[in-house]
Amino acid sequence: MDEVLMGVHWGLSKNPRHASLFPEIPETGLRFAAVDAAPGVPEMRIFFTISEDDQYVDLLVIERAEGDDPDEPVVS
């Protein structure tokens, strides 16, 4: 899980406005990174905003994608 989050952080640090990797949710100012399921890592979405001056990325929420069982352990 740590490696996945480090990869998302790296992508956000390089180009948080990359439209195909981090699509914007219309009329909200929110963007998200979708993380595909892998062994030990559930499918999830990471929501964030970007400051108007492009200096800051604020991570807001990490959530499991719909359909994942919240009672199933993330790491087995």
Summary of the structure (lengths in Angstrom):
residues: 76
radius of gyration: 13.1
end to end distance: 11.6
largest distance: 41.4
contacts: 164
relative contact order: 0.19
helix: 17%
strand: 33%
